[in-house]
């Protein structure tokens, strides 16, 4: 699978990663059933466990507009307070989220 930013949604939480490998390395196998992985182009990724490692692979499902809507809702939430216009360019939104200090790269919307 080629390069590309990955968003990991967990209910109202969101994490952004530079690529699939980074998302795989930061995800525990015990969590994969509760997470949704989406590339910046809107492609849904399927997560599977290989031993204790997480493996992500693309599916045939792609919905960039749905991703943009989810990003816009997240970014505009008062607890997040980021520019919702970033959602129009998911790669740019991921870059903005990844610029945050490591402890703030995961957001809790709840």
N, C-alpha and C positions, 0 to 999 in steps of 0.2 A: 504494500500500500504506500502511496506517495506521501509527501509532506502535506501538512495542513493543520490548522488550529483545531482543537477539540474542546467542546463544551460538555461538562458533566452536570446534569441536572439531578437533584435529589430533593424532590418536593419543592420547597421554596428556596433551596440553596442552589448555588451555582459556583462552579469552579471552571477556570479556563486554563488550557495547556497549549504549549507551542506546537505539539504534535502528538501522534498516537502513542509513541513510545513513552513520552512523559506522562500521559494519562494512564497508561498501563502500569507504569512503575509506581504511581501514587495511589492506586486503587487496590484494596484488599479483596480477595476472592469472596469473602463473606458478605460484601456489600453489593455485588454485581446485580443481584435480583431487584434491588431497590433503586438503582441508578439508570439514567438514560444518557447515552453517549451520542453526540451529534457533531459532525464535522462542520466547519464554517460554511461549506457549500450546501448545508442542509441534509447531507447524507446521514441516515441513522446507522449506528455501529452496533453490532451484536457482541456482547461480552461473554466470554467463556473462560472457565478455569482450566489451566493446564498445570496440574500439581498445585503448587501454591502461587503460580503466576497467572496474571490476568492477560488474556489475549483479546484484542479488538479487531473485528473484521467488518468491512462495509456490507450493508444489505442493499437490496434493490429499491428501498424506500428513500425518497429524497423530497424534502419540502422546505425550501429556503425561506419562503414567506412565513411558515409556522415558526421557524427558528427566529426570524426577525421579530415576530410578535412576542414571543417568549422573552427575548432579550430586552425589547422595549419595556415590557411590563416590569421586568426585574430592575433594569437601570433606572426607571422612573420611580421606583418605590422609595418612600421617604427615608428608610433606613440605609439605602444604598446611595442615593443622591448623586448619581452620575448622569451625564448627558444622554437622554434617551435617543437622540439622533445617531449615536454610535451604532445603534441596532441596524441602521441601513447598510452598514458595512461590517458584517460579523467578524472579519479578520481584524479590523481596526478595534472593534469592541474587545476582542480577545487580547489584543496587544495592550489596550488601556488597563484591563483587569490584571494582566500579568506584570504591569509596572508597579503595582502596589507591593508594599513590603510582604514577605512570605506569610506572615501571620494574618494578613488581611486579604489574601487571594481567594479565600473561601468566604462567601457571604451568607449570612443567615437572615432571610427575609421575614421569618416568622415573628 
